[in-house]
């Protein structure tokens, strides 16, 4: 996932926008998905629970206090699901588009 880090002097708003645009332009969603998978795996090992079960319990408010407030896990799971969905849609479009390109107008 793209990250920006500044030490010392903060950038101007214009420089920040340029840096952010550059970071997102060079982001690789497959690398992001791998990183998120590792992060979720770490949570799953730590709490001995699948991310899907955790998320269902979180949504229902049925977890103990430590887990109910584990917003990092929630954010990682949300990002994983969205990144996976976007990759699936992109791959399906890439697979289908050549078929439509060959169809007579």
SULRA-V539958 format. One record per helix or strand. SS is the DSSP state (~ for helix, > for strand). FROM is the first residue (numbers start at 1). LEN is the number of residues. Records with the same first field share a line. If there is no record, write none. Layout:
SS->FROM-LEN / FROM-LEN
This chain:
~->13-13 / 29-19 / 51-10 / 65-4 / 71-32
